[in-house]
Amino acid sequence: MVAIARDYEDSVRAAIDGKVDVIVSGGGLPLSLPAIKPPGSTALVPVVSSARALELICRKWERCGYRPDAAVLEGPLAGGHLGFKFDEISLEANRLENLFPPVKEAAVRHGDFPVVVAGGVYSHNDILRFLRLGADGVQMGTRFLATQESSASVFYKQAVLHAREEDILVSRKPGSPCGMPFRVLRRAPMFVSAEQGRRRPRCDKGYLLLKDRNGEYLKCPADSEGGGCFCICNGLLSSAGYNAEREEPLYTVGANGYRVDKILAVKDLMDELAGTAVDEPAGIAARDRVSGVALIR
């Protein structure tokens, strides 16, 4: 996340030194990403929410002699932080299928690199629909969150399994210390405590500190009385089973999370998404089966 300003560049350098395959960078516009360190064999993939954002990134990166290896277009139905203002989330123009064509056109103009769509992609049919529109792949989070192999805690998975549509909301206050809209499960313990004013402000990670006018990093808003924020760092760590004895968990999920009705093994989920599951509905032609749904590189 670009928003993790204090450690962002060091994290990029460490990832490249470690020869990771791909850096996917969002949570703000990663305008300086290729200038931080020559990426070598590491692919650089920005996350965008509009064609305008992708144009800005491409023009900035071209000055470094680099173009994105791919881009992820994330629509407003995603979980976690959203790249939209609160009043933009429900606009027809910001539906993923409407955002995609101009983003794809921008990618073609700047080297014809792959565009992966994300945010609300849930089913085999969703994947087929976006591939037919011209997407090169999809990114999915919620479906894999609700799998047996997921690192989410048992309580997190059960919360998703029992969620109703009205239990999933984009929170304004309490909200993320980043100030960005954040989709959350209303019944997440940390969110409930923050909403009711019962959570004592505390930040012992400091990942989301921002600079003041003097260039000094300030305290995280989640560590300030009356800040109206939940704690991203500790809340998400607790949701994966870390420091759960000290901090309440924060559960985020995509807008379609209420549709989850079982916890699957990853293999079974992949069979379902590829259209090769044993209980595949009759009438799906072989040409409509998906052999690969994730961009690796």
Secondary structure, 3 states (H helix, E strand, C coil): CCCCHHHHHHHHHHHHHCCCCEEEECCCCCCCHHHHCCCCCCEEEEEECCHHHHHHHHHHHHCCCCCCCCEEEECCCCCEECCCCHHHCCCHHHCHHHHHHHHHHHHHHCCCCCEEEECCCCCHHHHHHHHHHCCCEEECCHHHHCECCCCCCHHHHHHHHCCCHHHEEEECCCECCCCCCEEEECCCHHHHHHHCCCCCCCCCCCCCCCECCCCCECCCHHHCCCCCECCHHHHHHHHCCCCCCCCCCCCCCCCCHHHCCCCECHHHHHHHHHCCCCCCCCCCCHHHCCCCCCCCC
